[in-house]
Amino acid sequence: MSFTSVALQMLTVSLPILLGWCIAKLGFMKAEFERELSHLLLQVALPCLVLSSALGDDVKLPSIAETFSLMGLSFVMYVVATVIAFAVTAALRVPKGTECSYRFAVVISAVLGKQALLYASIALIPLNLLMFTVGAMLFSGMDGGLKKQMRNIAACCKSPGLIASAVVLGIVLTGWTDWGVLGDSISIVGTMTTPAALLLMGSSIAKYRPLEMLTNWRAYVAVTFRLVVVPMACLAVARMWPGMTPMFITTLVLEMAMPVGSNGTLYCFQYGKDARPMMQCTFLSIICSILTIPLVTTLCG
């Protein structure tokens, strides 16, 4: 992937955010609409996107051994990212109530589209398990003791997103990828996730002064760890993992090097958290990834 193609992809992602900012300034996106839209995306569109990643009559599935090896390595990578995220949060001494945004920014990568290779979609299964359990728990609050957190996790296990991840695993194991008209319909609904989330992000940014997106030094540190340190740590782990081909390793590491996912902003809205740190991290990561993704690709060989 050339530097120019990467830059164009990042520009493509950034323009809908700018559009969201414009329509918010024109008064088309109010606070109540933003809350309802974020709920729709998390509960309906995102699960459909997860399902559609494994559907298609032309999909060639890996073996069961390769599937579980990919999932195992992906899970270990996210554990490494989680440890780094909490360590960075503690070191930054972020204000109480915003630490969830910095942790999420380091842990959660952008959701890959269906055009990505199939094993990248398989590797996203552990991500979705973490996103709808640990990710939601970070934003719902860490107070209240073990019982409260167990109730939160139990509630998250009922989420459509996590159920969709379980169905994806079943699709991979059974090989039933052709769902016909139903699969096409699910894919159509899933395609609304990214553009709607980007518009929502732009609308949210419109509430703040533009310079606020660039003046948070903690966001720069978090993004540095998210785009460079975490992928390099995962690359070291991947090279020690048995049975991984260079293509598998490169795909998984690049997945960890993607810009911060917009899901973090959606969780901020759903759980009433301050979305500004999350949006700052997301905004900076999109810009900086134009340089860091080619760098990580080169280091992967």
Disulfide bonds with the S-S distance in Angstrom:
none
